[in-house]
Amino acid sequence: MERQIKTKKFRQELGIAIRRRRHKLNLSQENFADMAEIHRTYVSKIELGKVDMGIGVGYKIAMALNLPLSRFIKEAENNL
């Protein structure tokens, strides 16, 4: 049970880190989704921590936001 809670919290923190960077770059979800080549509703679900994204999607997101994926993971882990 505790592992499930930590996984959910990690997803939420990862989504927050992604959304924070997107806002810093002044990108709408739609523009960002186009840059990352994913659907806008999927961006929303990721930022809200509602889905476990695959590593490939994480990489596309990181590249669209001009930061390494490890940076977002580290930020999420630090906020657990």
VENPE-V252724 format. One line per field, one symbol per residue. ss: DSSP state (@ for helix, = for strand, . for the rest). burial: + if it has 24 or more other ideal C-beta (glycine too) atoms within 12 Angstrom, else -. A space follows every 50 residues. Layout:
ss->???
burial->???
This chain:
ss->.@@@@@@@@@@@@@@@@@@@@@@@....@@@@@@@@...@@@@@@@@... ....@@@@@@@@@@....@@@@@@@@@@..
burial->---------++++++++++-++----+-+--++--+-+---++-+++-+- --+---++-+++-++---+--++-++----
